[in-house]
Amino acid sequence: MKKLSLILISTFIISLPVSSQVSFVNAFPNLTFSLPLFLTYPPDNTNRIFVVQQRGLIRVFPNDSTTTSIQTFLDLTNKASQSGSERGLLGLAFHPNYATNRYFYVNYTRQSDGATVISRFTTQSGNPNKADSLSELILMTIPQPYSNHNGGMVMFGLDGYLYIGMGDGGSAGDPGNYAQNNNSLLGKILRIDVNNPSGGNNYGIPPGNPFIGGGGLPEIWCTGMRNPWRFSQDPVTGTIYCGDVGQNAWEEIDTLWVGKNYGWRCYEGYAPYNLSGCGPPSNYTFPITAYANPSVGYSVTGGYVYRGTRVPWLVGRYVYGDYGTRRVWKLLLNNGVVSDSGMIGISPAQIMSFGVDKNNELYICGSNGIIYKFLNTAIGINGDPNLIPEGFSLHQNYPNPFNPSTKIGFTLPVNSHVKISVYDLNGREMEVLINDEKSAGNYTVEWDAANYASGVYFYKMVAGRYTDSRKMVLMK
């Protein structure tokens, strides 16, 4: 889940917009929760909210802002860990056919030894707000060498298979090198078939898993994860986005694909971390975006692509945040290229998790026990002249990593004076790419880095009150 310590590093502090384009409002003011780690809804004809509490309770209530009615759906306090900042009841997923089979799946760390347990339970017949606590069917039990980095996410993909997020086993720096070991389930995203058990297991292996024919454990779907704290699938494009918590320098957002290796512990974000025994950079899939730790944030929380109606300008954008600094960002991904990125607000509480309801509206599970919903405060809605007009954007450079040149796109909704500069990790301005008046429109500038050394660089755009920065990696 969240890192246990911070290591201060000297780095360039990214400037971010300070105006909030969304507001975060207590969604259920008559309800409070203890350590809410996840929010979701069942795929049935009801309009209910389920909230996972870390110490072993799943709570259920009507999706109504005025409700005072809340019930305990499942009590696992006698099974899930009751101590540790990263242990407990960590995930919940409803079977796609839940309306008829009443199956749901949980991810928790076991009290006795901290092992990860993936289990199926069944809701009581005739009582949709109560699970049968005696119906547990254990699918997987995965030993955990340390107390942290347990992952915890479970999700049914659009393909009908169950995806499971596993951290690297904990401690720091992946001392067992589990994430790069294909004979370990740690540091991976797993994919299993809960509908067709085989091989003496309570699950089967989906066709298409990369090691179904050998070379690694067949449950593995992709590798090289450190601590994937929340992933989700866009129901429109099918893209799976994941927030992978970094070590002490970079927090990253990945898009997950079958058979890909996301680099940890060889790489943290784009930067080399421990290259002992690692292959060339081409063996690894790098993040679509990342931000500096601790100057911008220190523990990423993965989110969702927004498909609701409350905030129309946010539709299609992936929304994610940082647990510690409470910053919330958006980005737009088109054909692998990131654009329209920037901060949209600051959460009132530390961001334990994001969630969505049946209407695809977004929520934040706050560390203060409050569930917050997203409301629109962008210009043109409330007319606040201090807000950044929608339409300014600094795009991710392409290609990235690159050698020796790369292109940087940006968008201006109005005529503006634009300055785009390149900085090194110490915040020194290395080169000014543009410093001129520009009309509204879409632009691209190129940086030729033939005379610069390999490494991580930042580029920063200032246009009126709009400021944004991104990083790029030069690999020679």
C-alpha positions in Angstrom: 0.0 0.0 0.0 2.0 3.0 1.3 5.7 3.3 1.9 6.8 3.3 5.5 9.6 5.9 5.2 10.7 8.7 3.0 14.2 9.3 1.8 14.8 13.0 0.9 16.5 13.5 -2.4 17.8 16.6 -4.2 15.5 17.0 -7.2 13.7 19.7 -9.2 10.4 20.6 -7.7 7.7 20.5 -10.3 5.4 23.5 -10.4 1.7 22.6 -10.5 -1.5 24.6 -10.9 -2.9 25.4 -7.5 -6.5 26.1 -8.6 -9.0 23.3 -8.1 -11.1 22.3 -11.2 -13.2 19.9 -9.1 -14.5 20.0 -5.6 -14.6 17.1 -3.2 -17.8 16.9 -1.2 -18.8 14.4 1.5 -20.9 12.0 -0.4 -22.6 10.4 2.6 -22.5 13.0 5.4 -24.5 10.8 7.8 -21.9 7.9 7.5 -18.3 7.5 8.6 -15.9 4.6 8.1 -12.9 3.2 9.8 -9.9 3.0 7.4 -11.9 2.8 4.2 -9.6 1.2 1.5 -11.9 0.6 -1.4 -15.4 1.5 -2.8 -17.3 -0.4 -5.4 -20.8 -1.5 -6.5 -22.4 -4.9 -7.4 -23.3 -5.7 -11.0 -27.0 -6.2 -10.3 -30.2 -4.2 -10.5 -29.6 -2.4 -7.2 -27.9 0.9 -6.6 -25.8 0.2 -3.6 -22.3 1.1 -2.4 -19.8 -1.3 -0.8 -16.9 0.0 1.2 -14.0 -2.2 2.3 -12.5 -1.3 5.7 -9.0 -2.4 6.3 -9.5 -4.2 9.6 -11.9 -6.7 8.0 -15.4 -5.3 7.5 -17.3 -4.8 4.2 -20.1 -2.2 4.7 -23.1 -1.8 2.4 -25.6 1.0 2.1 -27.9 2.7 -0.5 -26.3 5.1 -3.0 -28.2 8.0 -1.5 -26.5 11.1 0.0 -29.1 11.3 2.7 -28.9 7.7 3.8 -28.4 6.8 7.5 -28.8 3.1 6.8 -25.6 1.0 6.8 -25.0 -2.7 7.4 -22.1 -5.0 7.7 -22.1 -7.2 4.6 -19.1 -9.4 5.7 -17.1 -9.6 8.9 -13.5 -11.0 8.4 -12.1 -9.5 11.6 -11.3 -13.0 12.8 -9.3 -13.8 9.6 -7.7 -10.6 8.3 -4.7 -9.0 9.9 -5.6 -6.5 12.6 -2.2 -4.7 12.7 0.3 -3.1 10.3 -0.2 -0.2 8.0 -0.3 -2.4 4.9 -2.1 -5.5 6.1 -5.7 -6.4 6.4 -8.7 -6.7 4.1 -7.4 -5.1 0.9 -9.7 -5.8 -2.0 -13.2 -6.8 -3.2 -14.5 -7.8 -6.6 -18.0 -9.0 -7.6 -18.3 -11.8 -10.1 -19.7 -10.5 -13.5 -22.7 -12.9 -13.0 -23.1 -11.9 -9.4 -26.8 -11.1 -9.9 -27.4 -14.9 -10.4 -24.6 -16.7 -8.7 -24.1 -14.3 -5.7 -20.3 -14.8 -5.8 -17.8 -12.2 -4.8 -14.0 -12.3 -4.1 -11.8 -10.8 -1.5 -8.0 -10.2 -1.0 -6.8 -10.2 2.6 -3.6 -10.9 4.6 -4.0 -13.7 7.1 -3.8 -12.9 10.8 -1.6 -15.9 11.6 1.3 -15.2 9.2 0.5 -12.3 6.9 0.1 -14.5 3.8 -2.1 -13.2 1.0 -5.4 -15.1 0.7 -7.7 -14.9 -2.3 -11.1 -16.2 -1.4 -14.6 -16.5 -2.8 -17.7 -15.9 -0.7 -21.4 -16.2 -1.5 -24.2 -13.7 -0.5 -27.0 -15.1 1.5 -30.1 -16.2 -0.5 -32.9 -13.7 0.1 -30.7 -11.1 1.9 -28.6 -9.1 -0.6 -27.0 -7.1 2.2 -25.5 -10.1 4.0 -22.8 -12.5 3.0 -22.6 -16.1 4.2 -19.5 -15.9 6.3 -19.2 -19.7 6.3 -19.2 -20.0 2.5 -15.4 -19.1 2.1 -13.7 -21.0 -0.7 -10.0 -20.3 -0.7 -8.5 -20.0 -4.2 -4.9 -19.0 -3.5 -2.7 -18.5 -0.5 0.6 -16.7 -1.2 3.3 -16.4 1.5 4.5 -12.9 2.2 8.1 -12.5 3.5 7.6 -9.1 5.0 4.6 -7.1 6.2 4.5 -4.4 3.5 3.9 -4.4 -0.3 1.0 -6.7 -0.3 -0.7 -5.2 -3.4 -4.3 -6.1 -2.6 -6.4 -5.2 -5.7 -8.7 -7.8 -7.3 -10.7 -7.0 -10.4 -12.7 -8.8 -13.0 -11.5 -7.7 -16.4 -13.7 -7.3 -19.5 -12.5 -10.7 -20.5 -14.3 -12.3 -17.5 -11.0 -13.3 -15.7 -9.9 -12.3 -12.2 -6.9 -10.0 -12.0 -4.9 -10.0 -8.8 -2.3 -7.4 -7.8 0.8 -8.7 -5.9 3.5 -6.5 -4.4 7.2 -7.6 -4.4 7.0 -9.1 -0.9 8.1 -6.0 1.0 11.1 -4.6 2.9 12.8 -2.2 0.6 14.5 -2.6 -2.7 13.0 -6.0 -3.3 15.9 -7.9 -1.5 14.7 -11.3 -2.8 14.4 -10.0 -6.4 10.9 -11.5 -6.5 9.5 -9.1 -9.1 12.0 -10.3 -11.8 11.6 -13.9 -10.8 9.0 -15.7 -12.9 8.9 -18.6 -10.5 7.4 -16.3 -7.8 3.9 -14.8 -7.7 5.3 -11.7 -5.9 5.8 -8.5 -7.9 3.3 -9.5 -10.5 -0.2 -9.0 -11.8 -1.9 -12.4 -11.9 -4.9 -13.6 -14.0 -7.0 -16.6 -13.2 -10.2 -18.3 -14.5 -12.6 -18.7 -11.6 -15.2 -20.4 -13.7 -13.2 -23.4 -14.9 -11.1 -25.0 -12.1 -8.4 -27.3 -13.3 -5.2 -29.0 -12.1 -6.5 -29.6 -8.6 -6.9 -25.9 -8.0 -10.1 -23.9 -7.3 -9.3 -21.9 -10.5 -8.0 -22.4 -14.0 -5.4 -20.8 -16.1 -6.8 -18.6 -18.9 -5.5 -19.2 -22.4 -3.1 -16.4 -23.4 -1.3 -16.2 -20.0 2.4 -15.8 -21.0 3.8 -18.8 -19.1 0.9 -21.3 -19.7 3.4 -23.3 -21.7 6.3 -23.1 -19.2 9.1 -20.7 -18.4 7.3 -19.3 -15.3 4.2 -19.7 -13.1 1.1 -20.0 -15.3 -0.9 -17.6 -13.1 1.4 -14.7 -14.0 -0.1 -12.1 -16.5 2.7 -9.4 -16.3 5.8 -8.9 -14.2 8.1 -6.3 -12.7 5.7 -4.6 -10.2 6.8 -3.1 -6.9 3.5 -2.4 -5.1 0.5 -2.0 -7.5 -1.8 0.1 -5.3 -5.0 0.0 -7.3 -5.6 -0.7 -11.0 -8.7 -0.4 -13.1 -9.9 -1.1 -16.7 -11.5 1.6 -18.9 -14.8 0.0 -19.9 -14.7 1.9 -23.3 -11.1 1.3 -24.5 -10.2 -1.8 -22.4 -7.0 -0.2 -21.3 -5.9 -1.2 -17.8 -4.2 1.6 -15.8 -2.1 0.9 -12.7 -0.5 3.0 -10.0 2.7 1.4 -8.9 4.2 2.8 -5.7 7.9 3.8 -6.0 10.9 3.2 -3.8 12.2 6.7 -2.9 12.6 8.6 -6.2 9.6 8.1 -8.6 5.9 7.2 -8.5 4.5 5.8 -11.7 1.4 5.1 -13.7 1.5 2.1 -16.1 -0.8 0.7 -18.7 -0.8 -3.0 -18.2 -0.5 -5.5 -21.1 -0.1 -9.3 -21.1 3.5 -10.5 -20.9 5.1 -7.1 -20.3 7.8 -6.5 -17.7 7.4 -3.2 -15.9 11.0 -3.0 -14.8 11.1 -3.2 -11.0 13.7 -3.7 -9.4 15.9 -2.9 -12.4 14.1 0.4 -12.9 12.1 2.8 -10.7 10.0 4.8 -13.0 12.3 5.6 -15.9 15.4 5.6 -13.8 17.8 2.7 -13.2 17.6 1.4 -9.7 19.4 -1.9 -9.4 20.7 -3.2 -12.8 22.4 -6.3 -11.4 21.3 -9.2 -13.6 19.0 -7.1 -15.8 18.7 -6.9 -19.5 18.8 -4.0 -21.9 16.1 -1.2 -21.6 14.2 -2.7 -24.5 13.2 -5.6 -22.3 11.1 -3.4 -20.1 7.9 -1.4 -20.5 8.2 2.1 -19.0 5.5 4.2 -17.3 3.1 6.4 -19.3 3.8 9.1 -16.7 5.7 9.4 -13.4 6.3 12.1 -10.8 9.2 12.9 -8.4 9.3 11.6 -4.8 9.1 13.4 -2.5 8.9 16.8 -4.1 5.6 16.2 -5.8 4.3 13.2 -3.9 5.4 10.0 -2.1 2.9 7.3 -2.7 0.8 7.0 -5.8 -2.9 5.8 -5.7 -4.2 4.5 -8.9 -7.6 5.6 -10.1 -10.1 5.3 -12.9 -10.9 6.7 -16.4 -13.8 9.0 -15.7 -17.0 7.9 -17.5 -19.6 9.7 -15.4 -21.7 12.8 -16.1 -21.1 15.1 -13.1 -17.9 16.5 -14.6 -18.3 16.6 -18.4 -14.9 17.9 -19.3 -13.2 15.1 -17.3 -14.8 12.3 -19.5 -12.2 10.0 -20.9 -9.4 11.2 -18.7 -7.6 8.9 -16.3 -7.8 10.3 -12.7 -5.2 9.4 -10.1 -3.7 10.9 -7.0 -1.0 10.8 -4.3 -1.8 9.4 -0.9 0.6 11.7 1.0 0.3 15.1 -0.7 -3.4 14.6 -1.6 -2.9 15.9 -5.1 -5.3 14.7 -7.8 -4.3 14.7 -11.4 -5.8 13.8 -14.8 -4.3 12.7 -18.1 -5.7 11.8 -21.5 -4.1 8.8 -23.3 -4.5 8.5 -27.1 -2.6 5.9 -29.0 -0.1 5.6 -26.3 0.6 9.3 -26.1 -0.3 11.3 -23.0 -1.8 14.7 -23.3 -4.1 17.1 -21.3 -2.3 16.3 -18.1 -2.4 18.4 -14.9 -3.6 18.7 -11.4 -7.4 19.1 -10.9 -7.5 19.5 -7.2 -6.4 18.6 -3.7 -8.3 16.0 -1.7 -9.5 17.0 1.8 -7.9 13.9 3.2 -5.1 11.4 2.3 -6.2 9.3 -0.6 -6.6 5.7 0.5 -8.3 4.7 -2.8 -10.5 5.8 -5.6 -13.8 4.1 -6.5 -16.8 4.3 -8.8 -20.5 3.6 -8.5 -22.9 2.1 -11.0 -23.2 5.4 -12.8 -19.4 5.6 -13.2 -19.1 8.6 -10.9 -15.8 9.0 -9.0 -15.2 8.8 -5.3 -12.2 9.1 -2.9 -11.9 7.0 0.2 -10.3 9.4 2.7 -8.0 8.6 5.5 -10.3 10.5 7.9 -13.1 8.0 7.3 -15.1 10.2 4.9 -16.1 9.2 1.3 -15.8 12.1 -1.1 -17.6 12.5 -4.4 -16.3 14.6 -7.4 -18.3 17.8 -8.3 -17.6 20.2 -11.1 -16.1 23.6 -10.3 -14.4 24.3 -13.6 -14.7 27.6 -15.4 -18.0 27.9 -17.3 -19.8 26.1 -14.5 -19.4 28.4 -11.5 -17.6 31.1 -13.4 -14.6 31.4 -11.1 -12.2 33.6 -13.0 -9.2 32.3 -11.0 -9.5 28.8 -12.4 -7.3 27.6 -15.2 -9.3 27.5 -18.4 -9.7 24.0 -19.8 -7.7 23.5 -22.9 -4.1 24.4 -21.8 -2.1 21.3 -21.8 1.5 20.1 -22.0 1.8 16.7 -23.6 4.2 13.8 -22.8 7.2 13.9 -25.1 7.4 11.3 -27.9 9.3 9.0 -28.2 10.1 8.4 -24.5 12.7 7.1 -23.7 14.5 8.7 -26.7 17.8 9.0 -28.5 18.9 11.6 -29.5 15.8 13.8 -30.2 12.2 13.9 -29.0 9.1 16.0 -29.7 7.0 17.9 -27.1 3.4 18.9 -27.9 1.4 21.6 -26.2 -2.0 23.2 -26.6 -3.1 26.8 -26.1 -6.9 27.8 -25.9 -6.0 31.5 -26.1 -3.2 33.6 -27.4 -0.4 33.3 -24.8 3.3 34.0 -24.2 4.8 30.5 -23.9 8.1 29.4 -22.4 9.2 25.8 -22.5 12.6 24.9 -20.9 14.5 21.7 -20.2 16.0 21.1 -16.7 18.2 18.5 -15.2 17.5 16.6 -12.0 19.1 19.4 -9.9 16.7 22.0 -11.4 19.3 23.7 -13.6 17.9 25.1 -16.8 19.7 23.3 -19.6 18.0 24.8 -22.7 15.1 27.0 -23.6 13.0 25.4 -26.4 10.5 28.3 -26.9 10.0 31.7 -25.4 7.6 33.6 -27.6 4.0 34.8 -28.2 1.8 32.1 -29.7 -1.8 32.1 -31.0 -4.3 29.6 -29.8 -3.7 26.2 -31.3 -1.7 23.0 -31.1 2.1 23.1 -31.3 5.1 20.8 -31.3 8.7 21.6 -30.5 11.7 19.3 -30.8 14.6 18.8 -28.4 17.8 17.5 -29.9 19.8 16.1 -27.0 22.8 14.9 -29.0 25.1 16.9 -26.8 23.7 15.8 -23.5 24.4 12.8 -21.3 21.9 9.9 -20.7 19.6 10.5 -17.8 16.3 11.9 -16.6 15.3 15.5 -17.6 12.3 17.7 -17.0 10.6 20.1 -19.3 8.5 22.9 -18.0 5.8 25.0 -19.7 4.7 28.4 -18.5 1.8 30.1 -20.4 0.2 32.9 -18.4 -1.0 31.4 -15.2 -0.7 27.8 -16.5 2.3 25.9 -15.4 3.0 22.2 -15.9 6.1 20.0 -16.0 6.8 16.5 -17.2 9.9 14.2 -17.3 11.7 12.5 -20.1 14.5 10.0 -20.3 17.4 10.2 -22.7 19.0 6.7 -23.2 22.1 6.5 -25.4 
